[in-house]
Protein backbone atom coordinates (compact mmCIF):
# COMPACT_ATOMS: atom_id res chain seq x y z
CA UNK A 1 0.00 0.00 0.00
CA UNK A 2 1.33 3.46 -0.86
CA UNK A 3 1.58 6.23 1.67
CA UNK A 4 -1.35 7.99 0.06
CA UNK A 5 -3.46 4.84 0.36
CA UNK A 6 -2.41 4.26 3.95
CA UNK A 7 -3.51 7.75 4.94
CA UNK A 8 -6.88 7.32 3.22
CA UNK A 9 -7.34 3.98 4.97
CA UNK A 10 -6.53 5.53 8.36
CA UNK A 11 -9.22 8.18 7.97
CA UNK A 12 -11.72 5.49 6.96
CA UNK A 13 -10.72 3.20 9.81
CA UNK A 14 -11.31 5.98 12.34
CA UNK A 15 -14.84 6.37 11.03
CA UNK A 16 -15.60 2.68 11.08
CA UNK A 17 -14.14 2.54 14.57
CA UNK A 18 -16.86 4.90 15.80
CA UNK A 19 -15.02 8.17 15.77
CA UNK A 20 -16.24 11.22 13.92
CA UNK A 21 -12.74 12.36 13.07
CA UNK A 22 -9.27 10.84 12.94
CA UNK A 23 -6.83 11.87 15.65
CA UNK A 24 -3.39 13.01 14.55
CA UNK A 25 -1.10 13.99 17.42
CA UNK A 26 2.07 15.93 16.59
CA UNK A 27 5.40 14.72 17.90
CA UNK A 28 8.55 16.82 17.94
CA UNK A 29 11.18 14.30 16.98
CA UNK A 30 14.23 14.05 19.23
CA UNK A 31 12.45 15.99 21.97
CA UNK A 32 13.15 15.79 24.84
CA UNK A 33 15.66 13.28 23.43
CA UNK A 34 15.72 10.69 20.65
CA UNK A 35 14.92 7.62 22.76
CA UNK A 36 12.12 9.32 24.66
CA UNK A 37 10.57 10.63 21.46
CA UNK A 38 10.44 7.06 20.13
CA UNK A 39 8.64 6.00 23.28
CA UNK A 40 6.24 8.93 22.95
CA UNK A 41 5.48 7.90 19.38
CA UNK A 42 4.51 4.46 20.64
CA UNK A 43 2.51 6.02 23.48
CA UNK A 44 0.57 8.05 20.91
CA UNK A 45 -0.31 4.83 19.08
CA UNK A 46 -1.25 3.09 22.32
CA UNK A 47 -3.38 6.07 23.32
CA UNK A 48 -5.43 5.87 20.13
CA UNK A 49 -3.66 7.96 17.46
CA UNK A 50 -4.92 7.21 13.96
CA UNK A 51 -2.00 8.97 12.28
CA UNK A 52 1.08 10.70 13.64
CA UNK A 53 2.57 13.99 12.49
CA UNK A 54 6.32 13.85 13.08
CA UNK A 55 8.02 17.25 13.32
CA UNK A 56 11.68 17.52 12.37
CA UNK A 57 13.51 20.11 14.50
CA UNK A 58 14.42 23.28 12.58
CA UNK A 59 16.37 26.33 13.68
CA UNK A 60 13.90 28.90 12.33
CA UNK A 61 10.33 27.55 12.33
CA UNK A 62 8.30 30.53 11.09
CA UNK A 63 4.89 28.85 11.29
CA UNK A 64 5.34 27.71 14.86
CA UNK A 65 4.54 29.39 18.11
CA UNK A 66 6.73 29.47 21.19
CA UNK A 67 6.14 25.92 22.49
CA UNK A 68 7.09 24.03 19.32
CA UNK A 69 9.83 26.56 18.51
CA UNK A 70 11.42 26.02 21.91
CA UNK A 71 11.11 22.24 21.68
CA UNK A 72 12.82 22.25 18.28
CA UNK A 73 15.63 24.43 19.54
CA UNK A 74 16.05 22.20 22.59
CA UNK A 75 16.28 19.15 20.35
CA UNK A 76 18.88 20.86 18.14
CA UNK A 77 20.88 22.00 21.15
CA UNK A 78 20.90 18.38 22.32
CA UNK A 79 22.45 17.42 18.99
CA UNK A 80 19.47 16.36 16.87
CA UNK A 81 20.16 15.78 13.19
CA UNK A 82 17.69 15.35 10.36
CA UNK A 83 18.66 11.76 9.58
CA UNK A 84 18.24 10.52 13.16
CA UNK A 85 15.09 12.57 13.66
CA UNK A 86 13.48 10.92 10.64
CA UNK A 87 14.37 7.47 11.95
CA UNK A 88 11.88 7.99 14.78
CA UNK A 89 9.18 7.33 12.17
CA UNK A 90 10.32 3.70 11.96
CA UNK A 91 9.16 3.05 15.53
CA UNK A 92 5.51 3.35 14.59
CA UNK A 93 5.26 3.52 10.80
CA UNK A 94 4.18 -0.12 10.53
CA UNK A 95 1.30 0.62 12.94
CA UNK A 96 -0.08 4.00 11.81
CA UNK A 97 0.71 6.33 8.89
CA UNK A 98 3.39 8.87 9.74
CA UNK A 99 3.29 12.27 8.09
CA UNK A 100 6.56 14.16 8.42
CA UNK A 101 6.38 17.91 9.08
CA UNK A 102 9.57 19.55 7.91
CA UNK A 103 10.56 23.09 6.87
CA UNK A 104 11.62 23.74 3.28
CA UNK A 105 15.31 24.37 3.83
CA UNK A 106 15.88 20.97 5.45
CA UNK A 107 14.25 19.33 2.44
CA UNK A 108 16.15 21.44 -0.10
CA UNK A 109 19.48 21.02 1.67
CA UNK A 110 19.26 17.27 1.24
CA UNK A 111 17.73 17.56 -2.22
CA UNK A 112 14.07 16.81 -2.95
CA UNK A 113 14.70 13.38 -4.44
CA UNK A 114 17.04 12.24 -1.69
CA UNK A 115 14.75 13.56 1.01
CA UNK A 116 11.75 11.78 -0.50
CA UNK A 117 13.80 8.57 -0.69
CA UNK A 118 14.58 8.90 3.02
CA UNK A 119 10.88 9.28 3.79
CA UNK A 120 10.21 6.03 1.96
CA UNK A 121 13.07 4.31 3.79
CA UNK A 122 11.68 5.16 7.22
CA UNK A 123 8.16 4.15 6.24
CA UNK A 124 6.64 7.62 6.23
CA UNK A 125 3.40 8.09 4.30
CA UNK A 126 3.38 11.80 3.71
CA UNK A 127 5.11 15.16 4.01
CA UNK A 128 4.01 18.58 5.20
CA UNK A 129 6.24 21.57 4.37
CA UNK A 130 4.71 24.57 6.11
CA UNK A 131 6.75 27.14 4.17
CA UNK A 132 6.24 25.67 0.73
CA UNK A 133 3.08 27.29 -0.62
CA UNK A 134 1.42 26.38 -3.92
CA UNK A 135 3.81 28.43 -6.06
CA UNK A 136 6.94 26.72 -4.72
CA UNK A 137 5.53 23.21 -4.41
CA UNK A 138 5.47 21.63 -7.93
CA UNK A 139 8.86 19.91 -7.75
CA UNK A 140 8.17 18.54 -4.27
CA UNK A 141 4.75 17.34 -5.36
CA UNK A 142 6.28 15.47 -8.29
CA UNK A 143 8.94 13.88 -6.08
CA UNK A 144 6.28 12.72 -3.60
CA UNK A 145 3.83 11.54 -6.27
CA UNK A 146 6.52 9.36 -7.86
CA UNK A 147 6.90 7.53 -4.56
CA UNK A 148 3.26 7.33 -3.50
CA UNK A 149 3.94 9.82 -0.70
CA UNK A 150 1.27 12.38 0.15
CA UNK A 151 2.40 16.01 -0.04
CA UNK A 152 -0.12 17.62 2.31
CA UNK A 153 -0.79 21.33 1.68
CA UNK A 154 -2.07 23.88 4.17
CA UNK A 155 -4.92 26.33 3.72
CA UNK A 156 -5.92 29.24 5.92
CA UNK A 157 -9.19 30.97 6.77
CA UNK A 158 -8.18 33.87 4.52
CA UNK A 159 -7.17 31.75 1.54
CA UNK A 160 -9.23 33.05 -1.41
CA UNK A 161 -11.59 30.64 -3.22
CA UNK A 162 -9.63 30.50 -6.45
CA UNK A 163 -6.45 29.69 -4.58
CA UNK A 164 -8.25 27.19 -2.35
CA UNK A 165 -9.45 25.46 -5.49
CA UNK A 166 -5.92 25.15 -6.87
CA UNK A 167 -4.54 23.90 -3.56
CA UNK A 168 -7.43 21.50 -3.02
CA UNK A 169 -6.90 19.96 -6.43
CA UNK A 170 -3.25 19.28 -5.62
CA UNK A 171 -3.82 18.01 -2.09
CA UNK A 172 -2.70 14.45 -1.40
CA UNK A 173 -3.60 12.47 1.72
CA UNK A 174 -5.56 15.23 3.39
CA UNK A 175 -5.94 18.98 3.35
CA UNK A 176 -4.46 20.65 6.41
CA UNK A 177 -6.77 23.47 7.40
CA UNK A 178 -5.31 26.05 9.74
CA UNK A 179 -8.09 26.84 12.17
CA UNK A 180 -6.99 30.31 13.19
CA UNK A 181 -4.89 33.12 11.83
CA UNK A 182 -1.61 32.73 13.64
CA UNK A 183 1.22 30.40 14.46
CA UNK A 184 0.83 27.03 16.14
CA UNK A 185 -0.06 27.20 19.82
CA UNK A 186 -2.80 26.64 22.33
CA UNK A 187 -5.75 29.01 22.30
CA UNK A 188 -8.64 29.42 24.68
CA UNK A 189 -11.52 29.03 22.27
CA UNK A 190 -12.22 27.68 18.84
CA UNK A 191 -13.01 30.34 16.31
CA UNK A 192 -16.73 30.43 15.58
CA UNK A 193 -15.84 30.61 11.92
CA UNK A 194 -14.51 27.04 11.87
CA UNK A 195 -17.59 25.33 10.35
CA UNK A 196 -17.49 27.80 7.47
CA UNK A 197 -13.75 27.41 6.98
CA UNK A 198 -14.08 23.63 6.90
CA UNK A 199 -17.06 23.65 4.57
CA UNK A 200 -15.23 25.92 2.17
CA UNK A 201 -12.15 23.65 2.26
CA UNK A 202 -14.24 20.56 1.66
CA UNK A 203 -15.97 22.13 -1.33
CA UNK A 204 -12.61 22.41 -3.07
CA UNK A 205 -11.01 19.02 -2.47
CA UNK A 206 -11.65 15.30 -2.68
CA UNK A 207 -9.35 14.34 0.20
CA UNK A 208 -10.24 14.44 3.92
CA UNK A 209 -10.05 17.80 5.63
CA UNK A 210 -8.08 17.93 8.87
CA UNK A 211 -7.84 20.90 11.18
CA UNK A 212 -4.92 22.04 13.28
CA UNK A 213 -3.30 25.02 15.05
CA UNK A 214 -4.71 26.00 18.41
CA UNK A 215 -6.68 22.90 19.40
CA UNK A 216 -5.63 22.18 22.96
CA UNK A 217 -8.49 20.53 24.85
CA UNK A 218 -10.66 17.46 24.20
CA UNK A 219 -13.65 19.82 24.13
CA UNK A 220 -12.08 21.83 21.32
CA UNK A 221 -11.26 18.62 19.47
CA UNK A 222 -14.89 17.51 19.76
CA UNK A 223 -16.05 20.92 18.58
CA UNK A 224 -13.76 20.68 15.55
CA UNK A 225 -15.20 17.27 14.77
CA UNK A 226 -18.72 18.64 15.08
CA UNK A 227 -17.74 21.55 12.86
CA UNK A 228 -17.05 19.01 10.14
CA UNK A 229 -13.37 18.09 10.41
CA UNK A 230 -12.34 14.63 9.16
CA UNK A 231 -9.21 14.84 11.23
CA UNK A 232 -7.97 16.76 14.25
CA UNK A 233 -4.29 17.63 14.78
CA UNK A 234 -3.04 18.28 18.32
CA UNK A 235 0.39 19.87 18.56
CA UNK A 236 1.53 22.38 21.15
CA UNK A 237 -0.60 20.94 23.97
CA UNK A 238 1.18 17.59 23.69
CA UNK A 239 4.64 19.06 23.15
CA UNK A 240 4.17 21.22 26.23
CA UNK A 241 2.96 18.26 28.26
CA UNK A 242 5.99 16.08 27.53
CA UNK A 243 8.29 18.99 28.37
CA UNK A 244 6.69 19.52 31.75
CA UNK A 245 7.65 16.16 33.20
CA UNK A 246 10.86 14.17 33.48
CA UNK A 247 11.66 12.28 30.26
CA UNK A 248 10.92 8.98 31.99
CA UNK A 249 7.36 10.11 32.69
CA UNK A 250 6.76 11.74 29.31
CA UNK A 251 5.38 8.69 27.44
CA UNK A 252 2.73 8.00 30.10
CA UNK A 253 1.81 11.68 30.15
CA UNK A 254 1.48 11.70 26.36
CA UNK A 255 -0.57 8.54 26.31
CA UNK A 256 -3.05 9.82 28.88
CA UNK A 257 -3.61 13.01 26.92
CA UNK A 258 -3.98 11.24 23.60
CA UNK A 259 -6.52 8.88 25.18
CA UNK A 260 -8.53 11.88 26.36
CA UNK A 261 -8.48 13.46 22.90
CA UNK A 262 -9.34 10.17 21.26
CA UNK A 263 -12.27 9.68 23.60
CA UNK A 264 -13.57 13.13 22.72
CA UNK A 265 -13.79 12.12 19.07
CA UNK A 266 -16.12 9.19 19.68
CA UNK A 267 -19.42 9.98 18.01
CA UNK A 268 -22.10 10.38 20.74
CA UNK A 269 -24.39 7.36 20.94
CA UNK A 270 -22.11 5.26 18.81
CA UNK A 271 -19.88 3.42 21.27
CA UNK A 272 -17.46 1.19 19.46
CA UNK B 1 1.07 48.44 -17.10
CA UNK B 2 2.49 45.50 -15.21
CA UNK B 3 0.26 43.46 -12.94
CA UNK B 4 2.98 41.48 -11.22
CA UNK B 5 6.54 42.00 -10.15
CA UNK B 6 9.34 39.52 -10.77
CA UNK B 7 9.45 36.94 -7.97
CA UNK B 8 12.80 35.47 -8.93
CA UNK B 9 16.27 36.69 -9.77
CA UNK B 10 17.57 33.73 -11.70
CA UNK B 11 17.03 30.83 -9.30
CA UNK B 12 16.90 33.11 -6.24
CA UNK B 13 13.98 34.69 -4.42
CA UNK B 14 10.51 33.14 -4.33
CA UNK B 15 7.92 33.01 -1.58
CA UNK B 16 8.77 30.36 1.01
CA UNK B 17 6.25 31.41 3.62
CA UNK B 18 3.30 29.89 5.47
CA UNK B 19 0.12 29.85 3.41
CA UNK B 20 -1.36 32.32 5.91
CA UNK B 21 0.85 35.05 4.48
CA UNK B 22 0.19 34.46 0.80
CA UNK B 23 -2.95 36.64 0.58
CA UNK B 24 -1.04 39.45 2.30
CA UNK B 25 1.87 39.20 -0.14
CA UNK B 26 -0.54 39.29 -3.08
CA UNK B 27 -2.30 42.32 -1.60
CA UNK B 28 1.04 44.05 -0.98
CA UNK B 29 2.22 43.44 -4.53
CA UNK B 30 -0.97 44.82 -6.03
CA UNK B 31 -0.89 47.86 -3.75
CA UNK B 32 2.75 48.55 -4.62
CA UNK B 33 2.08 48.40 -8.36
CA UNK B 34 -0.88 50.77 -7.98
CA UNK B 35 1.11 53.18 -5.85
CA UNK B 36 4.03 53.09 -8.29
CA UNK B 37 1.71 54.34 -11.00
CA UNK B 38 -0.08 56.89 -8.84
CA UNK B 39 1.38 60.34 -9.42
CA UNK B 40 -0.06 61.70 -6.17
CA UNK B 41 1.57 58.93 -4.13
CA UNK B 42 4.90 59.47 -5.83
CA UNK B 43 4.68 63.23 -5.35
CA UNK B 44 3.98 62.79 -1.64
CA UNK B 45 6.91 60.41 -1.25
CA UNK B 46 9.25 62.71 -3.17
CA UNK B 47 8.14 65.69 -1.14
CA UNK B 48 8.82 63.86 2.12
CA UNK B 49 12.18 62.57 0.88
CA UNK B 50 13.22 66.11 -0.01
CA UNK B 51 11.83 68.17 2.84
CA UNK B 52 11.65 65.67 5.70
CA UNK B 53 14.56 63.31 5.02
CA UNK B 54 16.78 65.99 3.46
CA UNK B 55 17.41 64.45 0.05
CA UNK B 56 19.36 64.52 -2.10
CA UNK B 57 22.15 63.45 0.20
CA UNK B 58 25.54 64.93 -0.74
CA UNK B 59 28.30 63.11 -2.56
CA UNK B 60 31.43 64.21 -0.75
CA UNK B 61 35.02 63.90 -1.94
CA UNK B 62 36.82 62.77 1.22
CA UNK B 63 40.23 64.23 0.44
CA UNK B 64 42.17 63.15 3.50
CA UNK B 65 40.75 59.64 3.31
CA UNK B 66 41.59 59.64 -0.41
CA UNK B 67 45.23 60.40 0.40
CA UNK B 68 45.43 57.33 2.61
CA UNK B 69 43.52 55.22 0.10
CA UNK B 70 45.71 56.30 -2.80
CA UNK B 71 42.74 57.15 -5.01
CA UNK B 72 39.79 59.56 -4.89
CA UNK B 73 37.09 58.34 -2.52
CA UNK B 74 33.65 59.88 -2.80
CA UNK B 75 31.31 59.20 0.10
CA UNK B 76 27.57 59.03 -0.56
CA UNK B 77 26.35 60.67 2.61
CA UNK B 78 23.30 58.65 3.61
CA UNK B 79 24.43 59.31 7.18
CA UNK B 80 23.13 62.86 6.74
CA UNK B 81 19.56 61.69 6.17
CA UNK B 82 17.01 62.34 8.88
CA UNK B 83 17.42 59.51 11.45
CA UNK B 84 21.00 59.03 10.29
CA UNK B 85 20.89 56.25 7.73
CA UNK B 86 19.54 55.09 4.39
CA UNK B 87 16.86 53.05 6.16
CA UNK B 88 14.44 55.99 6.19
CA UNK B 89 14.10 55.86 2.37
CA UNK B 90 12.48 52.44 2.60
CA UNK B 91 10.63 52.89 5.90
CA UNK B 92 8.91 56.07 4.76
CA UNK B 93 7.90 54.59 1.41
CA UNK B 94 6.51 51.43 2.98
CA UNK B 95 4.72 53.33 5.76
CA UNK B 96 3.03 55.51 3.14
CA UNK B 97 2.06 52.35 1.28
CA UNK B 98 0.67 50.77 4.47
CA UNK B 99 -1.39 53.88 5.11
CA UNK B 100 -2.72 53.69 1.56
CA UNK B 101 -3.61 50.02 2.12
CA UNK B 102 -5.62 50.95 5.20
CA UNK B 103 -3.30 49.19 7.65
CA UNK B 104 -3.21 50.69 11.13
CA UNK B 105 -0.34 48.80 12.67
CA UNK B 106 3.28 48.53 11.60
CA UNK B 107 5.79 45.92 12.67
CA UNK B 108 9.48 45.99 11.89
CA UNK B 109 12.62 44.12 12.83
CA UNK B 110 15.88 45.83 13.57
CA UNK B 111 19.48 44.83 14.09
CA UNK B 112 21.52 47.98 14.54
CA UNK B 113 18.37 49.86 15.39
CA UNK B 114 18.56 52.13 12.34
CA UNK B 115 15.63 50.49 10.58
CA UNK B 116 13.68 50.42 13.83
CA UNK B 117 14.29 54.12 14.36
CA UNK B 118 13.37 54.87 10.74
CA UNK B 119 10.15 52.86 11.04
CA UNK B 120 9.26 54.46 14.39
CA UNK B 121 9.88 57.86 12.83
CA UNK B 122 7.69 57.20 9.79
CA UNK B 123 4.96 55.85 12.06
CA UNK B 124 5.08 58.91 14.30
CA UNK B 125 4.76 61.12 11.23
CA UNK B 126 1.91 59.12 9.70
CA UNK B 127 0.10 58.28 12.95
CA UNK B 128 0.57 54.50 12.79
CA UNK B 129 1.05 52.11 15.70
CA UNK B 130 4.60 50.73 15.61
CA UNK B 131 6.07 47.57 17.15
CA UNK B 132 9.77 46.85 16.63
CA UNK B 133 11.32 43.44 17.24
CA UNK B 134 14.95 43.50 18.32
CA UNK B 135 17.26 40.82 19.65
CA UNK B 136 18.17 41.37 23.28
CA UNK B 137 21.90 41.25 22.42
CA UNK B 138 21.31 44.08 19.93
CA UNK B 139 19.28 45.98 22.53
CA UNK B 140 22.36 45.78 24.72
CA UNK B 141 24.82 47.01 22.11
CA UNK B 142 22.58 49.63 20.44
CA UNK B 143 21.03 51.22 23.51
CA UNK B 144 20.70 54.79 22.15
CA UNK B 145 18.55 53.59 19.27
CA UNK B 146 16.24 51.73 21.65
CA UNK B 147 15.74 54.93 23.59
CA UNK B 148 15.07 56.86 20.38
CA UNK B 149 12.43 54.36 19.24
CA UNK B 150 10.65 54.53 22.57
CA UNK B 151 10.75 58.32 22.52
CA UNK B 152 9.15 58.21 19.07
CA UNK B 153 6.26 56.20 20.46
CA UNK B 154 7.21 52.73 19.27
CA UNK B 155 7.06 49.59 21.37
CA UNK B 156 10.35 47.71 21.33
CA UNK B 157 9.92 43.99 21.91
CA UNK B 158 13.08 42.14 22.97
CA UNK B 159 13.63 38.78 21.27
CA UNK B 160 15.39 36.31 23.49
CA UNK B 161 15.74 33.35 21.11
CA UNK B 162 18.91 31.99 19.53
CA UNK B 163 21.81 34.44 19.38
CA UNK B 164 19.39 37.27 20.24
CA UNK B 165 20.27 39.22 17.11
CA UNK B 166 18.81 40.19 13.73
CA UNK B 167 17.87 36.73 12.45
CA UNK B 168 15.66 36.08 15.46
CA UNK B 169 14.17 39.57 15.25
CA UNK B 170 13.09 38.91 11.65
CA UNK B 171 11.60 35.56 12.64
CA UNK B 172 9.67 37.14 15.50
CA UNK B 173 8.35 39.87 13.22
CA UNK B 174 7.18 37.29 10.66
CA UNK B 175 5.39 35.33 13.40
CA UNK B 176 3.66 38.51 14.53
CA UNK B 177 2.65 39.19 10.93
CA UNK B 178 1.24 35.67 10.52
CA UNK B 179 -0.93 36.34 13.56
CA UNK B 180 -2.00 39.93 12.88
CA UNK B 181 -1.93 40.06 9.11
CA UNK B 182 -5.38 41.65 8.72
CA UNK B 183 -4.52 45.07 10.16
CA UNK B 184 -0.72 44.94 10.14
CA UNK B 185 1.93 45.73 7.55
CA UNK B 186 5.43 44.36 8.03
CA UNK B 187 8.05 46.91 7.01
CA UNK B 188 10.96 44.63 6.30
CA UNK B 189 14.15 46.63 6.54
CA UNK B 190 16.36 45.04 3.97
CA UNK B 191 16.19 43.67 0.43
CA UNK B 192 15.37 40.22 1.77
CA UNK B 193 12.21 38.24 2.51
CA UNK B 194 9.58 36.76 0.22
CA UNK B 195 8.58 38.41 -3.05
CA UNK B 196 7.60 41.20 -3.53
CA UNK B 197 9.76 42.60 -0.70
CA UNK B 198 13.19 42.45 -2.38
CA UNK B 199 11.84 44.46 -5.34
CA UNK B 200 9.95 46.97 -3.19
CA UNK B 201 12.96 47.65 -0.98
CA UNK B 202 15.26 47.93 -4.01
CA UNK B 203 12.95 50.41 -5.71
CA UNK B 204 12.72 52.54 -2.57
CA UNK B 205 16.50 52.50 -2.15
CA UNK B 206 17.57 52.99 -5.77
CA UNK B 207 17.39 56.74 -5.21
CA UNK B 208 20.81 56.37 -3.53
CA UNK B 209 22.38 55.18 -6.76
CA UNK B 210 20.42 57.49 -9.03
CA UNK B 211 21.64 60.51 -7.09
CA UNK B 212 25.18 59.20 -6.74
CA UNK B 213 25.49 58.49 -10.46
CA UNK B 214 24.40 62.01 -11.44
CA UNK B 215 26.54 63.57 -8.71
CA UNK B 216 29.74 61.75 -9.61
CA UNK B 217 29.28 62.62 -13.29
CA UNK B 218 28.91 66.25 -12.32
CA UNK B 219 31.75 66.38 -9.80
CA UNK B 220 34.30 64.07 -11.38
CA UNK B 221 33.16 64.27 -14.96
CA UNK B 222 33.14 60.51 -15.25
CA UNK B 223 31.67 57.35 -13.84
CA UNK B 224 33.48 55.73 -10.92
CA UNK B 225 35.69 52.72 -11.39
CA UNK B 226 34.12 51.05 -8.39
CA UNK B 227 30.93 51.44 -6.36
CA UNK B 228 31.34 49.97 -2.89
CA UNK B 229 28.71 49.28 -0.24
CA UNK B 230 28.34 47.08 2.80
CA UNK B 231 25.97 44.10 2.64
CA UNK B 232 23.99 42.69 5.54
CA UNK B 233 20.68 41.84 3.92
CA UNK B 234 21.80 44.24 1.22
CA UNK B 235 19.48 47.26 0.97
CA UNK B 236 21.90 50.19 0.75
CA UNK B 237 24.06 48.14 -1.58
CA UNK B 238 21.27 47.11 -3.96
CA UNK B 239 20.04 50.71 -3.89
CA UNK B 240 23.37 52.15 -4.96
CA UNK B 241 24.26 49.28 -7.33
CA UNK B 242 21.15 49.10 -9.49
CA UNK B 243 21.47 52.44 -11.31
CA UNK B 244 25.06 51.46 -12.25
CA UNK B 245 24.26 47.92 -13.40
CA UNK B 246 24.14 48.84 -17.07
CA UNK B 247 27.43 50.76 -16.84
CA UNK B 248 29.58 47.79 -17.74
CA UNK B 249 32.86 49.45 -16.76
CA UNK B 250 31.74 50.23 -13.21
CA UNK B 251 32.68 47.49 -10.77
CA UNK B 252 30.06 46.79 -8.08
CA UNK B 253 31.63 45.68 -4.81
CA UNK B 254 29.58 44.33 -1.92
CA UNK B 255 31.35 44.15 1.42
CA UNK B 256 30.15 41.62 3.96
CA UNK B 257 31.19 41.05 7.54
CA UNK B 258 34.16 38.69 7.96
CA UNK B 259 33.63 38.98 11.71
CA UNK B 260 36.51 37.22 13.41
CA UNK B 261 37.64 35.90 10.03
CA UNK B 262 35.77 33.99 7.35
CA UNK B 263 37.93 30.94 8.07
CA UNK B 264 36.74 30.86 11.72
CA UNK B 265 33.09 30.40 10.76
CA UNK B 266 32.26 33.40 12.94
CA UNK B 267 31.24 35.81 10.20
CA UNK B 268 28.27 37.15 8.29
CA UNK B 269 29.48 36.61 4.75
CA UNK B 270 27.25 34.12 2.91
CA UNK B 271 27.73 35.76 -0.50
CA UNK B 272 31.52 35.79 -0.14
CA UNK B 273 31.74 32.21 1.08
CA UNK B 274 29.31 31.12 -1.66
CA UNK B 275 28.26 27.80 -0.17
CA UNK B 276 25.03 25.99 -1.02
CA UNK B 277 22.09 28.39 -1.35
CA UNK B 278 19.03 27.90 0.81
CA UNK B 279 15.82 29.31 2.22
CA UNK B 280 15.81 31.84 5.03
CA UNK B 281 12.98 34.21 5.91
CA UNK B 282 10.94 33.45 2.85
CA UNK B 283 13.44 33.56 0.00
CA UNK B 284 16.03 31.36 -1.60
CA UNK B 285 19.45 32.99 -1.58
CA UNK B 286 22.99 32.77 -0.25
CA UNK B 287 22.71 31.79 3.40
CA UNK B 288 24.83 30.35 6.19
CA UNK B 289 23.69 26.82 7.00
CA UNK B 290 25.02 23.47 8.15
CA UNK B 291 24.88 20.23 6.18
CA UNK B 292 21.35 19.46 7.39
CA UNK B 293 20.08 22.89 6.37
CA UNK B 294 19.87 24.33 9.88
CA UNK B 295 20.54 28.06 9.74
CA UNK B 296 23.81 29.06 11.40
CA UNK B 297 24.30 32.06 13.62
CA UNK B 298 26.15 34.93 12.01
CA UNK B 299 28.73 37.02 13.80
CA UNK B 300 29.76 40.63 13.29
CA UNK B 301 30.72 43.50 15.53
CA UNK B 302 28.20 45.42 13.46
CA UNK B 303 24.64 44.52 14.38
CA UNK B 304 23.36 45.46 10.92
CA UNK B 305 25.66 42.96 9.17
CA UNK B 306 25.15 40.23 11.77
CA UNK B 307 22.83 38.21 9.55
CA UNK B 308 23.21 34.74 7.99
CA UNK B 309 21.15 35.55 4.89
CA UNK B 310 21.35 37.93 1.94
CA UNK B 311 19.07 39.54 -0.60
CA UNK B 312 18.28 37.24 -3.53
CA UNK B 313 19.17 39.83 -6.16
CA UNK B 314 22.70 40.03 -4.75
CA UNK B 315 23.12 36.28 -5.15
CA UNK B 316 22.04 36.65 -8.77
CA UNK B 317 24.33 39.64 -9.45
CA UNK B 318 27.17 37.57 -8.02
CA UNK B 319 26.42 34.49 -10.11
CA UNK B 320 26.23 36.60 -13.26
CA UNK B 321 29.59 38.14 -12.44
CA UNK B 322 28.04 41.62 -12.38
CA UNK B 323 28.89 42.29 -8.74
CA UNK B 324 31.57 40.78 -6.54
CA UNK B 325 31.43 40.23 -2.80
CA UNK B 326 34.23 40.43 -0.28
CA UNK B 327 34.50 40.41 3.48
CA UNK B 328 36.10 42.73 6.03
CA UNK B 329 36.90 41.69 9.59
CA UNK B 330 35.66 43.30 12.79
CA UNK B 331 39.14 44.71 13.39
CA UNK B 332 39.48 46.19 9.89
CA UNK B 333 36.08 47.83 10.30
CA UNK B 334 37.04 49.25 13.69
CA UNK B 335 40.24 50.68 12.23
CA UNK B 336 38.34 52.30 9.35
CA UNK B 337 35.79 53.67 11.82
CA UNK B 338 38.52 55.37 13.89
CA UNK B 339 40.44 56.59 10.84
CA UNK B 340 37.39 58.17 9.20
CA UNK B 341 36.54 59.95 12.44
CA UNK B 342 40.03 61.44 12.75
CA UNK B 343 40.70 62.26 9.11
CA UNK B 344 37.29 63.47 8.02
CA UNK B 345 35.43 64.40 11.17
CA UNK B 346 32.81 61.86 10.20
CA UNK B 347 31.81 59.04 12.52
CA UNK B 348 30.54 56.29 10.23
CA UNK B 349 28.30 53.42 11.27
CA UNK B 350 30.20 50.20 11.88
CA UNK B 351 28.28 48.73 8.95
CA UNK B 352 29.47 51.44 6.56
CA UNK B 353 32.98 51.19 8.05
CA UNK B 354 33.26 47.80 6.34
CA UNK B 355 32.84 49.47 2.93
CA UNK B 356 35.39 52.15 3.81
CA UNK B 357 37.83 49.52 5.04
CA UNK B 358 37.56 47.69 1.72
CA UNK B 359 38.41 50.74 -0.39
CA UNK B 360 41.39 51.41 1.89
CA UNK B 361 42.60 47.83 1.58
CA UNK B 362 42.24 47.76 -2.22
CA UNK B 363 44.02 50.85 -3.53
CA UNK B 364 44.15 50.15 -7.25
CA UNK B 365 41.33 52.34 -8.55
CA UNK B 366 40.77 55.58 -10.47
CA UNK B 367 37.71 56.69 -8.52
CA UNK B 368 35.63 54.97 -5.85
CA UNK B 369 32.13 55.83 -4.71
CA UNK B 370 31.51 54.40 -1.25
CA UNK B 371 28.07 54.33 0.30
CA UNK B 372 28.32 55.81 3.77
CA UNK B 373 25.03 54.20 4.66
CA UNK B 374 24.70 55.52 8.20
CA UNK B 375 26.25 57.47 11.04
CA UNK B 376 28.03 55.81 13.92
CA UNK B 377 26.72 57.59 16.99
CA UNK B 378 24.81 54.44 17.91
CA UNK B 379 28.06 52.47 17.94
CA UNK B 380 30.07 54.66 20.30
CA UNK B 381 29.71 52.57 23.43
CA UNK B 382 30.51 49.33 21.61
CA UNK B 383 33.45 50.80 19.71
CA UNK B 384 35.04 52.59 22.66
CA UNK B 385 34.81 49.35 24.58
CA UNK B 386 36.43 47.37 21.77
CA UNK B 387 39.09 49.96 20.98
CA UNK B 388 39.94 50.01 24.66
CA UNK B 389 40.47 46.28 24.64
CA UNK B 390 42.35 46.32 21.36
CA UNK B 391 44.56 49.25 22.32
CA UNK B 392 44.66 52.64 20.61
CA UNK B 393 43.91 52.41 16.91
CA UNK B 394 46.39 54.15 14.66
Interface residues (C-beta under 8 A of the other chain):
Chain A: X58 X59 X60 X62 X63 X65 X69 X73 X76 X81 X82 X83 X103 X104 X105 X106 X107 X108 X109 X110 X130 X131 X132 X133 X134 X135 X136 X153 X154 X155 X156 X158 X159 X160 X163 X167 X178 X181 X182 X183
Chain B: X7 X14 X15 X16 X17 X18 X19 X20 X22 X23 X161 X162 X167 X171 X174 X175 X178 X179 X180 X181 X182 X276 X278 X279 X280 X281 X282 X284 X287 X289 X291 X292 X293 X294 X295
